[in-house]
Amino acid sequence: MGTTTAERSAAPAPAAQPAPRSGKRFRWTTATSYTVLAVLALVYVLPFFVQLANSLKTDAEATASPLDLVPVPPTFSAYEQLFSGLPFGLAATNSVVVALSVTAGRVFFSCLAGYALARLQFRGSSLVMALFIAVMAVPGVVLLIPKFLVLNQLGIYNSYAGLIIPLMADAAGVFIMRNFFTAIPRSVEEAAKLDGAGAFRTFWSVVLPMARPAVITITILSFQASWNELSHFIVATNSPDLITLTKLVAQLASGGQGQSNQYPLKLAAALLMTIPVAVLFFVFQKRIMASAEGAVKE
């Protein structure tokens, strides 16, 4: 005798089935992934802890046990020596002046050149773009001697102009801005032109604000590159008054400031030099991520 519809609806619900094995396997995969990432993060961060710990040691302790992360007792003598016995303040001031000037100029010229290559119609624009790409493929080291000769002929060797002006041109920045401006709809510019805006006003008041993510990215990359620049500063000046942090740290690393190992002094200088770029990155890291995801519309 078969069961009726009412009897089937009143029947108890079937027992819960055990969780599928795929869920347990997913948890193991996630745990393994986090473990691998944690190990990789530790490997990446460990040199910074070693750097900090050794900067707080004496020369003898840093030479005897460089991998010991606990200095006994900690001392700030390396940092005091940086400011009292070495031109660290002068080098930091020069680096700030050069990095800010280069960043401002590089962002301005990259935006102008990128917009011209993306929107303005002129003869030879394709050739100019090809030359920009070709310049990016040239190793910077092969241009050091030509740079020295040009700076010497222009009479700006051993000057702030010689440190700053050659770094304002950046082929990679022009390439990035050109691609970003190309992605902006032409209808926006056509609407501005109908309102009577000229080419520069359209660029400055309409298009450039829309490119804010790319501009921020170029700004951060330009500051980082000019702050860490070394080879250009070597060929652009030999004046002690124009020394930068990268040149000072390079002199320390090569033993130019003393005969002993001086590990605490070298690592303290390198640590202080890293701070501005690290702070800049952490402050604007969300902007960088947004730009990396192609945020034309912010």
PyMOL commands that set and color helices and strands:
alter all, ss='L'
color gray80, all
select helices_A, chain A and resi 5-10+21-55+59-64+77-85+88-119+125-136+140-154+160-168+171-183+186-194+199-210+212-227+231-236+240-242+245-253+263-283+285-292
alter helices_A, ss='H'
color red, helices_A
deselect
rebuild
show_as cartoon
